[in-house]
């Protein structure tokens, strides 16, 4: 287990980027072979727009990484955090770290991104995509991405999560982000069984429905039981889903400048309530 974690701790940046590209490419290929929805769109153009958001978020990740590295060093030197107060096998500690990060830095922050008006303005960009496929996982306004990173940092400090645990979590969450957004057909029986524990493609599609109440359900990223525990789960026929967001101009879902300005455009309503 030590060598396994050392692999993640010593992984260079280019290998992390390769992992992202592998996850995107693999899901893209499956989408071409067995799509859930046959979109009438230019797949490469759509991907290009979403890759612009990925490039911006990777830049933030690089700058944030410099800050967090110092925090990881401090946590290790001072043995600060909940994990330093207990003596458990590495595998158990790793599981606790992943659960804590997935719950706090994914489920909770995602819930708040929908419920707090200021945060929702940034998160609307992610929901503006009218053709959700694997590349949609990269579609986050820089402000949205930054808020997620801040929440992750708070959990890291509170639990005293080692760098290797965090990097392992990031690799897993990257996989699930592209997997759950991918536009491919998964047999209902398999999907339902997997969704008892993990977030699945069919399950996550409801979160991208263009109107309430489905938009405000299925907030999980890796584990589905957070939604089950807190009553935010929806599961139905994914072919009933219409992608996009009824609060935005759907004709501008690939207009990058329009998308970046959404949080600051006061003419855009935050709800359909009059």
C-alpha positions, 0 to 999 in steps of 0.5 A: 500500500505504501508503494501504491500511495508513493506512486500518486505522491510522486506523479508528475503533472504530465501524467495527471494530464494524460490521465485526464485525456485518457478519461475524456478519450475513452468515454468519447469513444464509447459515446460514438459507439453506443450513444444514449442520445443522438445529438445533432451537433458538431462534436469537435466544436462542442468539445473545443468550447468545453476544453477552453473551460478546462484550460482555465480551470487547470491554470487555477489548479496549478496556482492552487497546487502551489498553495496546497503543497505548502499546507500539506507540508505543514500538516505533515510536519505538525501532525495536524488533523483528525487522521493524526489522532487515530491509528488505522491501517492505510487502506482504512485511512484512505477510504475515510479521506476519500469519503470525507472529500467526496461528501464535503468537497463534492456533495455539500459544495455542489448542494450549496452551489445550487442553493446560495444565489451568489454561488449559483450564478457561477454554477449555472455555466455548467448547466448551460450545456444543451448537449451533455457529453463527456467533455461537459465534465470540464465545463466549469466557470473559473469561479465555480472551480475555485469555490470547489477547491476552497472547500476541498482545502478546508477538508484537507486541513480539518482531516489532516489528509496526506498529499498521496491520499488527496492525489488518489482522490483527485484521480478517482474523481476525475474518472467519475466526472467524465464517466457520469457525464458521458453520453453513452447507453448503459443497460438499466439493470447494470446502471441501477445496481451500480447506482446503489453505491456509485454515481452512474451516467443515467443517474447524473443525467437528471441533474442536467435536466433543463428545469426543476425539480430534477435540476436540484437532485443527484448532487453526488460525484463518486458515491450515490448514497449521499443523495439517498441519505439526504433525500436528494436522489432522482432516478427515472428514464434518462431519455426523459431528460432535456439538457440545458437550463431554462433560465439561460439563452440556450442559443448561446451555450457555445458562446464563451464570452456570454458564458463567462459573463453569466455570473455578472449579468444581472438580467439573468434570473436565478429562478423561474419564480416571478 
